[in-house]
Every structure is written in structure tokens, then in C-alpha cells.
């Protein structure tokens, strides 16, 4: 099968690839110049990832690396407002710059409103970044859109990033993207080789989360059922994906899994956001005792705490799996073949991936295909067995939570 993302850019559409080649050719002429020297001990580093919440969560993996290499460095982070739950209050992030790019904004708004929001947030971020005088900017997202033009316009002297999302000529230290079958966190960590960060620091690569809001555990217990729920192990099922229905396992498969787990006497907690996910959970749990539908009943920290306290998490291609990985909660992720599965799977000690190998994967088709065999043909038994094997490994005497 031909590579769906050929050439320099991680862009599938041929017209868009041509546009980016033309744009970068012009920028190469306008932004030509010598790369400045890299500071030995940078005082301020700007990270950027304008991707979705799960993308930014993966990017938190580099924070322990930077803090290990430069203990006194101040770190700013440019990201969409949807990533605030991950970045606000994070002990390793000193400043957040909001950039809600129209291309990735999933808000229920028109295109014009999203573009106005993009212009407004970009203007504010530009003033903030210019005033803070960052020494280095590292652009972690290898796709379009990125914050490379923003850092260039703000006058950040050293700009490191991949050229695969466009605007590469505006980087002082451009890095061509080389597909090598790695996890996304490893691709991002590769950029840290540019300033000379060594292996002893890179070994600290791991997703991190801020501490939970006070009282989160108590509120979750009340939602789950108060004192009557104390000490009862449960498994969490998150069926929805922000990427859309093409990334979701069919409801009959979830129902079969729920019935199998309930036959084992396992309590199930369902999470999700919005009317569709709430109704899907209602359909899957109809007539099944021992199930709690918490869709639309949890705030961000309640959701994180529900994953933290779960015995096991079952999810699709969404942030729930990455949160479980960050918290060392065992997680089974059901993935199709639209995206590069090894790159975007949850990465953790107790993470199991279930997918159907397909000759056409990854296809990168936003709407998928008519059959979606890579996802819809995954047997329930495979997901169930993956969970049982993972839980046995997690609970073995040689391992401790």
C-alpha cells in the first residue's frame, strides 16, 4: 500500500501538501539566516503543543526531563484552552499561553467564530511571550497547526521543532520528521537532543499530572454511592472518543463485554461527556445490575480520580487511556487503524492495546471507511482476555501499585 503521508509533511491531502511546499519555499527566502548558539543554561523555555487534550498530556512527558537537565529553568507552555485541566496548577509549568487554533477547535461554534477566537488568543499569547523573553522554544507537535510562527514573531531566539507541520524555515534548528515506529513521547523527546540533553535526563520521560483538587476523592465517593461504595473494586469503561465515532468500538461489543464482566461479579462505572455518550452508556447498561452511569456527572478532577481509583480501565482512542497510563492504572485500549497505532497508544507499565491488523492501516482517513474492519471486527473475547491478563500481571506479588 502506498504511504498515505509521503514526503516532507505529515499531511494526507495532496493540495494541502502543495500549499505548504509553496509557503515554506517563500519563508525559506524571507527567513534565511544563521542559527544562533544554543544557551548552555537556559533560564526560560517555551514549549508548545496546540493539539488536543490527549496530545498535550503526552507532552507532559518532557517536563521531568527538562527539570532534570535544567533544575532552575522556568517553563512556559503554549496550548489550546482545552488543555488547561492538564496544565493549570502543574508544578513544572510556570506560565500558560492559550492559543485556540481554529483547525483543532472542537467547540460547538461556527468557523468564523472559531477564527476570531484564534486571532484573539494568538494576539494575547504574542504579547505574553514577547514580554517574557524566552531563550528557547521547543515545538513538540509534528503536525499542523503549530506555534512556530508565533515564537518567530515574538522574537524567541532559538526555535526547535519538526518541519513536518509547516513553517520549518522559521525554525533556527529544524528537525526533519523521520518515521521510526516510535511512541509520540519518544518523537517529542528526540527534539531534546538538539540542546544536548543527555540520556541520564531523558530516562525521566514520563507523563505527569497536577495534584487533584482538594476534596475530589470525597465528592467522587458521594457520586458513586457514599459509604456503601467504600472498598468495592470497580472497572471503568469509557466508550466515547473526541476524535469521533470512527474511533469508537460498536455498542453491541461493549454490551457483550459488560455482560461478561457482570457475570464475573465485577462492578462497572461508565464515564463520558455529552448527550450521545450518556445515551450510549444507558443503552449498554440497560437491564444490567451493578453498573453506574457517571456520564456528565464528573468534572475533570472527578474523572481523573475515577480512573485513579479504578481496578481497570477499558477505553478507545481517547485521553482516558493516557490518563490511566500516567496514573499507572491498568488500561485496555481498543484501537482501529485510522491513525498510527504504535505512535498514539497509551504508554505505561500496565497498558494493553487491542487492534485488528489491516493491510490498509494506518489510512489517516478522518471519516474512516465503510467497513472499518480494523475496529469493528475486534472480538469481545480479545478485549476481555487482555484485561484479565493485564490485571493478573498487575496484581502479581512481584508488582506493587
C-alpha positions as CSV (number, residue, x, y, z in Angstrom):
1,X,0.0,0.0,0.0
2,X,1.4,3.5,-0.9
3,X,2.4,5.7,2.1
4,X,-0.6,8.0,2.8
5,X,1.7,10.6,4.2
6,X,4.5,10.7,1.7
7,X,7.3,13.3,1.6
8,X,8.2,16.1,4.0
9,X,4.9,16.8,5.6
10,X,2.6,14.8,7.8
11,X,-0.4,15.9,5.7
12,X,-2.6,13.5,3.7
13,X,-4.3,15.9,1.3
14,X,-2.1,16.5,-1.9
15,X,-3.5,20.0,-2.3
16,X,-2.5,21.0,1.2
17,X,0.9,19.5,0.8
18,X,1.4,21.6,-2.4
19,X,0.3,24.7,-0.5
20,X,2.7,24.0,2.4
21,X,5.6,23.4,0.0
22,X,4.9,26.7,-1.7
23,X,4.5,28.6,1.6
24,X,7.7,27.2,3.0
25,X,9.6,28.0,-0.2
26,X,8.7,31.7,0.3
27,X,9.5,31.6,4.0
28,X,12.9,30.0,3.3
29,X,13.8,33.0,1.2
30,X,12.4,35.5,3.7
31,X,13.7,33.9,6.9
32,X,17.2,32.9,5.8
33,X,19.9,33.4,8.4
34,X,22.5,31.7,10.6
35,X,21.3,29.7,13.6
36,X,22.2,31.3,16.9
37,X,24.2,29.5,19.5
38,X,22.3,27.3,22.0
39,X,22.4,28.6,25.6
40,X,24.2,26.3,28.0
41,X,21.8,27.0,30.8
42,X,18.6,28.5,29.5
43,X,16.6,30.5,32.0
44,X,13.2,30.3,30.2
45,X,11.9,27.6,27.8
46,X,8.7,27.8,25.9
47,X,7.1,24.5,25.0
48,X,4.2,24.3,22.5
49,X,1.6,21.8,21.5
50,X,-1.6,23.1,20.0
51,X,-3.1,19.6,19.7
52,X,-6.0,18.1,21.6
53,X,-6.0,17.3,25.3
54,X,-4.5,13.8,24.9
55,X,-1.7,15.2,22.8
56,X,-0.8,17.7,25.4
57,X,-0.9,15.1,28.1
58,X,1.7,13.1,26.2
59,X,3.8,16.3,26.0
60,X,4.0,16.5,29.8
61,X,6.4,13.6,29.5
62,X,9.2,16.0,28.6
63,X,8.7,18.2,31.7
64,X,10.6,15.9,34.1
65,X,13.4,15.7,31.5
66,X,13.8,19.5,31.3
67,X,13.6,20.0,35.0
68,X,16.2,17.3,35.5
69,X,18.6,18.9,32.9
70,X,17.9,22.5,34.0
71,X,16.7,22.5,37.6
72,X,16.2,26.3,37.8
73,X,14.5,26.8,34.4
74,X,11.1,28.4,34.1
75,X,8.8,26.7,31.6
76,X,6.0,28.3,29.6
77,X,3.6,26.2,27.6
78,X,1.5,27.3,24.6
79,X,-1.6,25.2,24.1
80,X,-5.3,25.3,23.4
81,X,-7.7,26.2,26.3
82,X,-9.0,22.6,26.2
83,X,-5.6,21.6,27.7
84,X,-6.0,23.8,30.8
85,X,-7.0,20.9,33.0
86,X,-3.7,19.3,32.4
87,X,-1.5,22.4,32.6
88,X,-3.2,24.6,35.3
89,X,-1.6,24.0,38.6
90,X,1.1,21.7,37.2
91,X,4.2,22.0,39.4
92,X,6.5,22.1,36.4
93,X,4.7,24.7,34.3
94,X,5.2,28.3,35.3
95,X,3.2,30.1,32.6
96,X,0.4,29.0,30.2
97,X,-0.2,30.8,26.9
98,X,-3.6,30.0,25.4
99,X,-3.8,29.6,21.6
100,X,-7.1,28.2,20.4
101,X,-6.3,27.3,16.8
102,X,-9.4,27.2,14.5
103,X,-8.2,24.0,12.9
104,X,-8.4,21.9,16.1
105,X,-11.1,23.7,18.0
106,X,-13.9,21.2,18.7
107,X,-16.3,23.8,20.3
108,X,-19.8,23.9,19.0
109,X,-19.2,27.1,17.1
110,X,-19.2,28.4,13.5
111,X,-15.9,28.6,11.5
112,X,-16.0,32.4,11.7
113,X,-16.4,32.4,15.5
114,X,-13.5,29.9,15.8
115,X,-11.3,32.0,13.6
116,X,-12.0,35.1,15.7
117,X,-11.2,33.2,18.8
118,X,-7.9,32.1,17.2
119,X,-6.9,35.7,16.3
120,X,-7.8,36.9,19.8
121,X,-5.9,34.2,21.7
122,X,-2.9,34.4,19.3
123,X,-2.7,38.2,19.9
124,X,-2.7,37.8,23.6
125,X,-0.2,35.0,23.5
126,X,2.1,37.0,21.3
127,X,2.2,39.9,23.8
128,X,2.8,37.5,26.7
129,X,5.6,35.5,25.0
130,X,7.3,38.7,23.8
131,X,7.3,40.2,27.3
132,X,8.8,37.0,28.9
133,X,11.8,36.9,26.6
134,X,12.2,33.1,26.3
135,X,15.6,31.8,25.5
136,X,14.4,28.7,23.6
137,X,11.1,27.5,22.1
138,X,10.5,23.8,21.5
139,X,7.6,22.9,19.3
140,X,6.5,19.4,20.2
141,X,3.6,18.9,17.8
142,X,4.9,17.5,14.5
143,X,1.6,18.1,12.6
144,X,-0.2,21.3,11.5
145,X,-1.0,23.5,13.3
146,X,2.0,24.6,15.3
147,X,3.2,27.6,17.2
148,X,6.3,28.1,15.2
149,X,5.2,31.4,13.5
150,X,4.1,32.7,17.0
151,X,7.6,32.1,18.5
152,X,9.3,33.6,15.5
153,X,7.1,36.8,15.6
154,X,7.7,37.0,19.4
155,X,11.4,37.0,18.8
156,X,12.3,33.8,20.6
157,X,16.0,33.5,19.5
158,X,16.3,29.7,19.4
159,X,13.4,27.8,17.9
160,X,13.5,24.0,17.7
161,X,10.9,21.8,16.1
162,X,9.9,19.4,13.3
163,X,9.4,20.7,9.8
164,X,6.6,18.2,9.1
165,X,3.8,20.5,10.1
166,X,4.8,23.5,8.0
167,X,6.7,26.8,8.8
168,X,10.0,24.9,9.1
169,X,12.0,27.8,7.6
170,X,11.1,29.9,10.7
171,X,12.9,27.4,12.9
172,X,16.5,28.1,13.8
173,X,17.1,24.4,14.5
174,X,14.8,22.5,12.1
175,X,14.4,18.7,12.5
176,X,13.0,16.6,9.6
177,X,10.5,14.1,10.8
178,X,11.7,10.5,10.4
179,X,9.0,7.9,10.9
180,X,10.7,5.1,13.0
181,X,7.8,3.3,14.7
182,X,8.2,5.1,18.0
183,X,5.7,6.3,20.5
184,X,4.8,10.0,20.3
185,X,6.5,10.8,23.6
186,X,9.8,9.5,22.1
187,X,9.4,11.6,19.0
188,X,9.0,14.6,21.2
189,X,11.9,13.6,23.4
190,X,14.1,13.4,20.2
191,X,13.8,17.2,19.9
192,X,15.6,17.5,23.3
193,X,18.8,16.1,21.7
194,X,19.2,19.4,19.9
195,X,20.1,21.4,23.0
196,X,22.3,18.5,24.1
197,X,20.2,16.9,26.9
198,X,21.7,13.6,27.8
199,X,20.4,10.1,28.4
200,X,20.5,10.4,32.2
201,X,17.8,13.1,31.9
202,X,15.9,11.6,29.0
203,X,15.4,8.4,31.1
204,X,12.9,10.5,33.2
205,X,10.5,10.7,30.3
206,X,7.0,10.1,31.8
207,X,3.6,11.7,31.6
208,X,2.8,13.8,34.6
209,X,-0.4,15.3,36.1
210,X,-1.0,18.1,38.6
211,X,-2.2,17.1,42.1
212,X,-6.0,16.6,42.3
213,X,-8.2,19.4,43.6
214,X,-8.9,19.3,47.3
215,X,-11.9,17.1,48.2
216,X,-12.0,15.3,44.9
217,X,-12.0,11.9,46.4
218,X,-14.8,12.7,48.8
219,X,-17.0,14.1,46.0
220,X,-16.4,11.1,43.8
221,X,-17.4,8.7,46.7
222,X,-20.6,10.6,47.1
223,X,-21.4,10.4,43.4
224,X,-20.6,6.7,43.4
225,X,-22.9,6.0,46.3
226,X,-21.4,7.3,49.5
227,X,-20.3,4.9,52.3
228,X,-22.0,2.0,50.6
229,X,-19.4,2.1,47.8
230,X,-16.3,2.2,50.0
231,X,-14.0,-0.7,49.4
232,X,-15.8,-2.1,46.4
233,X,-13.5,-2.5,43.4
234,X,-14.8,-1.3,40.1
235,X,-13.7,-1.2,36.5
236,X,-14.2,1.9,34.4
237,X,-15.5,1.9,30.8
238,X,-15.0,5.0,28.6
239,X,-16.6,4.3,25.2
240,X,-16.5,7.8,23.6
241,X,-13.7,9.4,21.6
242,X,-13.3,13.1,21.0
243,X,-12.0,12.1,17.5
244,X,-15.5,10.9,16.5
245,X,-17.4,7.7,16.0
246,X,-14.9,6.3,13.6
247,X,-12.6,5.7,16.6
248,X,-15.3,4.0,18.7
249,X,-15.9,0.3,19.2
250,X,-19.5,-0.8,18.4
251,X,-22.1,-0.7,21.2
252,X,-23.0,-4.4,20.8
253,X,-19.4,-5.2,21.5
254,X,-19.4,-3.0,24.6
255,X,-22.7,-4.7,25.8
256,X,-21.2,-8.1,25.4
257,X,-18.1,-7.1,27.4
258,X,-20.3,-5.6,30.1
259,X,-22.4,-8.7,30.3
260,X,-19.2,-10.9,30.6
261,X,-17.7,-8.7,33.3
262,X,-21.0,-8.6,35.3
263,X,-21.2,-12.4,35.1
264,X,-17.9,-12.3,36.9
265,X,-19.5,-10.1,39.6
266,X,-17.5,-7.0,38.6
267,X,-18.9,-3.6,39.3
268,X,-18.8,-1.3,36.3
269,X,-18.6,2.5,36.1
270,X,-19.2,4.3,32.8
271,X,-17.9,7.8,32.0
272,X,-18.3,10.2,29.1
273,X,-19.4,13.7,28.1
274,X,-22.5,14.8,26.2
275,X,-25.9,13.5,25.4
276,X,-24.7,10.9,22.9
277,X,-22.2,9.3,25.2
278,X,-24.7,9.4,28.1
279,X,-27.4,7.7,26.0
280,X,-24.9,5.1,24.7
281,X,-24.0,4.2,28.3
282,X,-27.7,3.9,29.1
283,X,-28.1,1.6,26.1
284,X,-25.2,-0.6,27.1
285,X,-26.2,-0.9,30.8
286,X,-29.9,-1.3,30.2
287,X,-31.1,-4.1,32.5
288,X,-27.7,-4.8,33.9
289,X,-27.3,-4.5,37.7
290,X,-24.0,-3.4,39.2
291,X,-23.4,-0.6,36.7
292,X,-23.1,3.2,37.4
293,X,-23.5,5.7,34.6
294,X,-21.5,8.8,35.5
295,X,-21.6,10.4,32.1
296,X,-21.9,14.2,32.5
297,X,-21.7,13.8,36.3
298,X,-18.0,14.3,36.8
299,X,-15.8,17.4,36.5
300,X,-12.2,17.0,35.2
301,X,-10.8,16.1,38.5
302,X,-13.6,13.7,39.3
303,X,-12.9,11.9,36.0
304,X,-9.2,11.7,36.8
305,X,-9.9,10.4,40.3
306,X,-12.4,7.8,39.0
307,X,-9.6,6.5,36.7
308,X,-7.1,6.6,39.6
309,X,-9.3,4.5,41.9
310,X,-10.4,2.0,39.2
311,X,-9.2,-1.5,39.2
312,X,-9.0,-1.4,35.4
313,X,-9.9,1.0,32.6
314,X,-11.3,0.0,29.2
315,X,-11.3,2.7,26.6
316,X,-10.9,3.6,22.9
317,X,-8.5,6.1,21.2
318,X,-9.0,8.9,23.7
319,X,-7.4,10.7,26.6
320,X,-8.8,8.2,29.2
321,X,-6.2,5.7,28.2
322,X,-3.4,8.3,28.5
323,X,-4.6,9.4,31.9
324,X,-4.7,5.7,33.1
325,X,-1.1,5.3,31.8
326,X,0.0,8.4,33.7
327,X,-1.6,7.1,36.9
328,X,-0.3,3.5,36.5
329,X,-3.9,2.3,36.4
330,X,-4.2,-0.9,34.2
331,X,-5.8,0.0,30.9
332,X,-7.0,-1.9,27.8
333,X,-7.3,0.4,24.8
334,X,-9.3,-0.7,21.7
335,X,-7.8,1.0,18.6
336,X,-8.7,1.0,15.0
337,X,-6.3,1.5,12.1
338,X,-7.0,5.1,11.1
339,X,-4.0,6.5,12.9
340,X,-0.5,5.2,13.6
341,X,-1.5,2.9,16.5
342,X,2.0,2.3,17.9
343,X,2.6,6.0,18.0
344,X,-0.6,7.1,19.7
345,X,-1.3,4.2,22.1
346,X,-1.3,4.8,25.8
347,X,2.3,4.2,27.0
348,X,2.6,2.8,30.5
349,X,3.7,-0.2,32.5
350,X,0.2,-1.7,32.6
351,X,-1.2,-0.8,29.2
352,X,-2.6,-3.3,26.7
353,X,-3.6,-2.5,23.1
354,X,-6.2,-4.5,21.2
355,X,-6.5,-3.8,17.5
356,X,-7.1,-5.7,14.2
357,X,-4.1,-5.7,11.9
358,X,-5.2,-4.5,8.4
359,X,-3.2,-4.0,5.3
360,X,-4.6,-0.6,4.8
361,X,-3.6,0.7,8.2
362,X,-2.8,3.4,9.0
363,X,-5.0,5.1,6.4
364,X,-5.4,8.5,8.1
365,X,-8.9,8.9,6.7
366,X,-10.8,11.2,9.0
367,X,-14.1,9.5,8.1
368,X,-12.7,6.0,8.1
369,X,-14.1,3.6,5.5
370,X,-17.4,1.8,5.0
371,X,-16.5,-1.4,6.8
372,X,-14.0,-0.3,9.5
373,X,-12.9,-3.9,9.9
374,X,-9.8,-2.7,11.7
375,X,-12.0,-1.8,14.6
376,X,-15.5,-3.3,14.2
377,X,-14.2,-6.8,13.8
378,X,-12.3,-6.9,17.1
379,X,-13.9,-9.7,19.1
380,X,-15.1,-9.0,22.6
381,X,-13.2,-12.0,23.9
382,X,-9.9,-10.4,22.9
383,X,-10.6,-7.3,25.0
384,X,-11.8,-9.4,27.9
385,X,-8.8,-11.7,27.8
386,X,-6.4,-8.7,27.5
387,X,-7.9,-7.2,30.7
388,X,-7.7,-10.3,32.7
389,X,-4.1,-10.9,31.7
390,X,-3.2,-7.4,32.5
391,X,-4.9,-7.5,35.9
392,X,-3.1,-10.7,36.8
393,X,0.2,-9.1,35.9
394,X,-0.6,-6.0,37.9
395,X,-1.7,-7.9,41.0
396,X,1.2,-10.4,41.0
397,X,3.3,-10.4,44.2
398,X,6.3,-9.0,42.4
399,X,4.4,-5.8,41.4
400,X,3.1,-3.1,43.6
401,X,0.9,-0.1,42.7
